[in-house]
């Protein structure tokens, strides 16, 4: 049962961080490069790859901080 809560916490954290990164990075890209930049398929892939990798890294970092502070055990 403990593993289910750990996986649920990590999944929720991944989705929340991914959404926040999408909103923040999307606003930055629109301001810096313009709306047209995100309409090119290669740029969209680069954008989503950046959001995905950053969200994964952030989730891993937060989960290990939670493990270090004994909030979550895995």
C-alpha positions in Angstrom: 0.0 0.0 0.0 2.9 2.3 0.7 4.2 2.0 -2.9 0.8 3.0 -4.2 0.9 6.3 -2.3 4.5 6.9 -3.5 3.6 6.4 -7.1 0.4 8.5 -6.7 2.5 11.3 -5.1 5.1 11.2 -7.8 2.5 11.1 -10.6 0.6 14.1 -9.2 3.8 16.0 -8.6 4.9 15.2 -12.2 1.6 16.5 -13.6 1.6 19.6 -11.5 5.2 20.5 -12.3 4.6 19.7 -15.9 1.6 22.1 -16.1 3.5 24.9 -14.3 6.5 24.5 -16.6 4.2 24.4 -19.6 2.5 27.7 -18.6 5.7 29.4 -17.6 7.9 28.2 -20.5 5.0 28.8 -23.0 4.6 32.4 -21.9 8.4 32.9 -22.2 8.6 31.4 -25.6 5.6 33.4 -26.9 7.2 36.6 -25.6 10.8 35.9 -26.7 10.2 34.2 -30.1 6.6 35.1 -31.0 3.5 33.0 -31.5 4.6 31.8 -34.9 7.6 29.9 -33.5 5.4 27.4 -31.8 3.5 26.6 -35.0 6.5 24.8 -36.5 6.4 21.1 -35.8 10.2 20.8 -35.0 9.9 23.7 -32.5 6.9 22.1 -30.9 8.8 18.8 -30.4 11.7 20.8 -28.9 9.3 22.7 -26.6 7.5 19.5 -25.3 10.8 17.7 -24.9 12.1 20.5 -22.8 8.9 20.5 -20.7 9.0 16.7 -20.3 12.7 16.4 -19.3 12.5 19.4 -16.9 9.4 18.0 -15.3 11.0 14.6 -14.8 14.1 16.1 -13.3 12.1 18.3 -11.0 9.9 15.4 -9.9 13.0 13.3 -9.1 14.6 16.1 -7.2 11.5 16.9 -5.1 10.9 13.2 -4.4 14.4 12.8 -3.1 14.0 15.9 -0.9 10.8 14.4 0.4 12.6 11.1 1.1 15.5 12.9 2.7 13.1 14.7 5.1 11.3 11.4 5.8 7.9 12.6 4.4 7.8 9.8 1.8 9.6 6.4 2.1 10.5 4.3 -0.9 
